[in-house]
Amino acid sequence: MKLVATIIFFLIIAGATWYFGFYNINPIPTPESFKEKLSELNVQFSTTKTQFENGVMDAKTYKKSLEDLMDKQEKLYAEVKKYTWTESQIAEYTSWARGIMKFPSDIDNEYQKYFK
C-alpha cells in the first residue's frame, strides 16, 4: 500500500510540475548572460551572412533569418532594459544604453541594405 501511495504522490508532483511549468524556470539574467546572448546572436548572424554570400541560402530565407535574429535581438534588449543595474554595473549599463542599443546593429544594417 505504501508503494502505491508513493507512486501516486510522485505522479501528482510530476503532473503539477509539468502543468505549472516549473521545469522551464528561466535563470536570473545577469550582465554576463546578456553579453553571451549578444555574442551568440553575432555568431548566428555571421554564419547566416556567410551562407547567403556563398549562395547556400536564397534571399527569401536570408530575409526570414535576419528577421528572426532581429526578434531575438529585440527580446535581448528588452531584458537589458528591465534589468535592475547596481552601482558597480554603471559602466556596463552605459555600454548597453549608449552604445549597443542606441545605434543600429550589424543585423539591422544588413536587413536595411538588402530588404528596405
C-alpha positions in Angstrom: 0.0 0.0 0.0 2.9 2.4 0.8 4.4 1.7 -2.6 1.1 2.6 -4.4 0.8 5.8 -2.3 4.4 6.8 -3.0 3.9 6.3 -6.8 0.7 8.3 -6.7 2.5 11.0 -4.8 5.3 11.3 -7.3 2.9 11.2 -10.2 1.0 14.1 -8.6 4.2 16.1 -8.1 5.4 15.4 -11.7 2.0 16.3 -13.1 1.9 19.6 -11.1 5.4 20.4 -12.2 4.5 19.8 -15.8 1.2 21.6 -15.6 2.6 24.8 -14.0 5.9 24.7 -16.0 8.3 24.6 -13.1 10.7 22.6 -15.3 11.1 25.7 -17.5 12.1 28.3 -15.0 14.5 30.8 -16.6 17.7 31.7 -14.8 18.0 35.2 -13.4 19.6 37.4 -16.1 23.0 38.9 -15.4 25.1 41.3 -17.5 27.3 38.3 -18.3 24.3 36.4 -19.7 23.5 39.5 -21.8 27.0 39.5 -23.3 26.8 35.8 -24.0 23.4 36.2 -25.8 24.7 39.1 -27.8 27.8 37.0 -28.8 25.6 34.1 -29.8 23.5 36.5 -32.0 26.6 37.8 -33.6 27.8 34.3 -34.4 24.5 33.3 -35.8 24.4 36.5 -37.9 28.0 35.8 -39.2 27.0 32.3 -40.2 23.8 33.3 -41.9 25.6 36.1 -43.8 28.3 33.8 -45.0 25.8 31.2 -46.2 23.9 33.9 -48.1 27.1 35.3 -49.6 28.2 31.9 -50.7 24.9 31.1 -52.4 23.9 28.4 -49.9 20.9 30.5 -48.8 18.4 32.3 -51.1 17.2 35.8 -50.5 13.8 34.8 -49.0 15.4 32.5 -46.5 18.0 35.1 -45.7 15.3 37.7 -45.1 13.4 35.4 -42.7 16.7 34.5 -40.9 17.5 38.2 -40.4 14.0 38.9 -39.1 14.3 36.1 -36.6 17.7 37.4 -35.5 16.2 40.9 -35.1 13.4 39.5 -33.0 15.9 37.7 -30.7 17.9 41.0 -30.5 14.8 42.9 -29.5 14.0 40.4 -26.8 17.5 40.7 -25.5 17.3 44.5 -25.5 14.0 44.3 -23.6 15.7 42.0 -21.0 18.6 44.5 -20.7 16.1 47.4 -20.2 14.2 45.5 -17.5 17.3 44.5 -15.6 18.0 46.4 -12.3 21.5 47.6 -12.6 23.6 48.1 -9.4 26.1 50.9 -8.7 29.0 48.7 -9.6 27.5 47.9 -13.0 27.0 51.5 -14.2 29.8 51.2 -16.8 28.2 48.1 -18.3 24.8 49.8 -18.3 26.3 52.8 -20.1 27.9 50.4 -22.7 24.5 48.9 -23.4 22.3 52.1 -23.2 24.6 54.5 -25.0 26.4 52.1 -27.3 25.0 48.7 -28.2 21.2 49.5 -28.0 21.5 53.1 -29.3 22.9 52.5 -32.7 21.7 50.1 -35.4 23.4 46.6 -35.1 25.1 44.8 -38.0 21.9 42.7 -38.3 19.7 45.8 -38.7 22.2 47.3 -41.2 22.3 44.2 -43.3 18.5 44.0 -43.3 18.3 47.6 -44.4 20.9 47.0 -47.1 19.0 44.2 -48.8 15.4 44.5 -47.9 14.4 48.1 -47.4 
